Amino acid sequence: MDRRLPIGLWLVALLQWVAPMIKPPSLLASAPLALWAVVAVLFGLVAVNLLRRRAWSHTATVFLQGFSILVHLLVLIAGVATMSEAGPVVDYAMLITFVASMLASAAILYYVDLPVIRSAMH
């Protein structure tokens, strides 16, 4: 049995935090430093354990990316367009970054659900 990790799993482990963090700069700047610390620790813990082939980290990756898609979708539906006196106003920065985030999370979910990756996580 080949004990080497697929290169894609290395990329997912090291870069999976990027997908949920794709947001407009104004929204990123408004988050408190404590929140960034919690996010960094959480994704760091999952990344290290993905590389160590822990089964729970695979489940955590699926949960984090799926949750990211759901949250982005709900916020997008509720907040991308607001009404003004002149009519609806669309926040294109939010629309573009949230769609990009959901696509990146979907790509990660697709990859980690491949049979070769699932079997590598035992």
Steps between C-alpha positions, in 0.01 A plus 500: 500500500625847409543710815574826318236768524353623173624850409140620488452405865805707590347793315163454671666474842709812451251715308151397608474809719505718187158396368294611803707819531426633150301809595493871415793684666264718704341191653839342577623817671195515725569164670665518845850363552373232741283356224800479267696318773223242546473449122878457468515244783200308365629474144854429621377212715299354213793542257752324723263211557414470130870454433511240778207318332262533789148401393338770714691771312342380174158531664594844638610616154169389350312672781698827480475530122133399492419742781689772312287442190177512701592816691619679186183401317274621780684830537506543124125448473430735788757773440613533141218732398352778707224738417555872469277779379641457150435125499702190584873545564720196442825459694714355221807456720300276733339315211829424324700405811224285648446310174878449470512376859215254443664368181834453678332318789308281253827409325655402833194292589514327164869420539487367856205279405696320227542130578881520496496778762238333716701177501819690587339632817490168688 
